[in-house]
């Protein structure tokens, strides 16, 4: 299939390009490079354009001959979404509406959306299933909820075939070392701990040690980025028979902040300073997802479910690319 990949120069999007190519699909990237990296798209055609400009989107769809769209482009900092919700509603909701409008105009009706576990807010228990209440606690999460509502309405009214994939914590890097995680600013735990191991920062701070979890630190479900990517391809291939689809992408296993730090120390063989600081506002104590639905319905299985393997691929990427794509 020919696929337009918005945000294809970003972290999850660029790994999706690898999986698309492996499955024999033809990807075409549309990215404004505000967060993404041109080097991350490999040999895929890249159009630098912005979703706020329908003309640019339309010509990218036309040029690519796309039969499906994977939509990764979005703003994704929870804290920033609290400070500047307008940016999030425009980038994540309004721009998605524009993209869907252009798709309708051009008769493209297959859509894969980057959802997020953040839609579950603070769950009462784990593991979380897709039928649990969605009750995001920050503007970022509410933009993801809003788009899911739009997609359900468009499916009913216009026959849009969509999948919303609710990622838990995306982590790791391509095992061949070619691409990895490079955010500016970086806020995610695994790359920050690795930066401490590499001496790029002098310590790592644990945000809160008094959570109601086994070791007092937050628990998350880390899922390898290439496993996320393969789920996108499987969902896209199943759209004609199965849409609409809403799936969690997770491993069903939780790891605490302390677990992650220990694992990075083990894998890297390096020691570094660990500080304990107060909680970061808005962090749910525990997010672990059940991915039984996508396993059952599409046969998806994470190929790299262990924290060790996830950390190893991330470590290898950062060690070889200490300055990310800029290096
Ligand atoms: N953490 C630290 N120290 C740090 C950075 C993070 O202790 O320096 C902790 C956080 O408090 C959290 C855990 O590590 O408990 C993981 O934090 P991340 O920032 O890596 O990831 P989050 O779970 O906060 O965020 C992820 C996605 C978001 C999504 C969110 C939903 O990256 O896009 O889940 O809660 F919105």
Boltz pocket constraint, residues with backbone or C-beta under 6 A from the ligand:
constraints:
  - pocket:
      binder: B
      contacts: [[A, 76], [A, 78], [A, 116], [A, 117], [A, 118], [A, 140], [A, 168], [A, 169], [A, 170], [A, 187], [A, 188], [A, 189], [A, 190], [A, 192], [A, 204], [A, 205], [A, 206], [A, 207], [A, 208], [A, 218], [A, 219], [A, 220], [A, 257], [A, 280], [A, 282], [A, 283], [A, 284], [A, 287]]
      max_distance: 6.0
